[in-house]
Amino acid sequence: MKHKLKKRQIENTDVDPILSIDMNELDAEWAKQPKLYHEYASQRAHSQRKLDEAEAELKVVKAEVDRWIRDEPTKYNLSEKPTEVSIASTIFLQPEYKAAQKAVILAQEQVNIIDAMVRSLDHKKAALENMVRLHGMDYFAEPRINSENTKKMQEQRSDKVAKLCRKERR
């Protein structure tokens, strides 16, 4: 049985609509929640794998560039017997290393974005739980008047109507 609540929706136009909650459809919101969570948790795992691959590729590129520098140090403006510090510094300046490093940074950014969505879905779950609790406590219910107050209201209405009638007779 669906309860009709006053039309309310929690949303922010700057936020993904997936995180919006329709107060009139709490049952539907709960039905969608596990699927949404699984979808983004899976994306998180996939993006973490991409990050791990990018980090592994960065290590390979670093090792290759290191070897190139050691094989031909003069090609990189180093002395015939370069120091470890100069080799390490030169590695960071190479375009291949910079490209691999950028791939790692972009992959980390994607992991962070999806992590934020997964955390947001955790917050949505907590919000849904609290809304259901509030609904169970009739927080969203329309105001009700007990029989004693109903009788008082009827008397007040009768008195008001009687006064209006007296005014019209005059």
N, C-alpha and C positions, 0 to 999 in steps of 0.2 A: 504494500500500500504506500503510495507516494504522498507525502505531506506537502501541501501547498504553503510555501513560505513567501514572505515578502520578497519581491525580485531584488536580489542582491548578488553581486559578483565581486570577488576579490581579484583585482588585476592591476597591472601596471603596463602601460603601452610600451615601455622601454624593455620589458622582460618577455621572454619567449612565452607565447600563449599556452604552451604545454603546462606551464606552472600556474596558470589561472585556475580558479576553483569556482564552479557554478554551484552556488548554495542551494539551488532548487533541484539539483541532480547529484546529491552526495553519493547515492548508490552507484550511479554511472561513473562518477569520479573514482570511487574505490575500485570498480571493475577495471578501469584503465590503468590504475597505478602500478600493478605488478608488471604488466607488459612494457610500460614506459621505462620503468626502472631497469628491467632486463635489457631493453634495447640500448640504453645509455651505458649500462655496466659492460655490455659486450663491446660497445664502441670504445670504452675505456681500455679494455684488454687489448683490442686491436691497435689502438694508438700507442699503447705501451710497447707492444711488439715492434711497431715502426720506430719508436724511439730507441729501443735496444739495438735494432738493426743499424740505425744511423750512428749510434755510438760505436758499434763494432766497426763500421765502415771508416769512421774517423780514426780509430786506432790503426787500421790497415793503411790509410793514406799517410798518417804520421810516420809509420814505419817505412813506407816506400820513399817518402820525401827525405827522411833521415838517411836512408841508404844512398839516394841520389847525391845528397850533399857530401857524404863521406867518400863516395866514389870520385866526385869531381868538385872538390871544395872551391877551387879557383873560379869555376863557373858561377858560383854564388857569392863572389867577392870575399872569400875567406882565404886564409893562409893555407899552405900545403898541409900543415898540422893544426887543424882548428880545435878549439877547446869545446868541451861539452856544452858550455853556456852559449857559445856563439852558434853552435849547431842547433840547439833548442830554439834560440831566438830566430834563426833563419827559417826554421820549419814553420813557425807561426806566420811568417810573411808570404809564404807561397800560396798562389791562387787555388791550388788543389786542396790545400789544408783549409783555407778560408771557406771554400764552397762546402766541404764536408762539415765544417763547424756550423755553418749557417743551416744546413740540413738538420743537425742535432737541435739547434735552437728552435727551429720551426716545429719539429716533432715534439719537443718539450712543451711548446706553446699549445699544441693540439691536445696533449695529455692534460694540461692545466685547464683548458676550456671544458673538456669533457668531465674532468674531476669536479669542476664547479657545477655542472649540470647534475651530476650524480648527487652531490651534496644538496643541491636545491631540491631534488626529488625526495631526499630524506626529510627536508624541511616541509615539503608539501605533504608528505605522509603524516608528519606530526600535526600539521595544521588540520588535515582531514580528521585525525583522531580527536583533536580538541573540538572541532565543529560538531562531530557526532555526539560527543559528550554534552556540549552546550544544547544541541538539539534535544537530546534525551532529558535535559533539565528544563525544557520548554523555554529556552532563552529566546528563541526566534518566534515564539507563539504570539498570536494577537492578544491584546489585553482582554481579560474576562472580568465580568462583574458578578459578584455573588448575589443571591436572591434579595438580601437586605438592601444592598445598594441599588439593585434594579427597582425595588419598590420606592426608594427615595427619589431616584431619577424620574420615575413616572409621576410621583407627587409634584416634583418641581415643574415638570412639563405641564401638568394639569393646572398648577397655580399660574404659570406663565400664560397659558392659553386663556384662563379665566380673566387675568388682568388685561390682556389684549381685547377680549370681548367687552369688558367694562369700559375701556377707553373708547372703543368704537361706538358704544351706545351714547356716549356723552356728546 
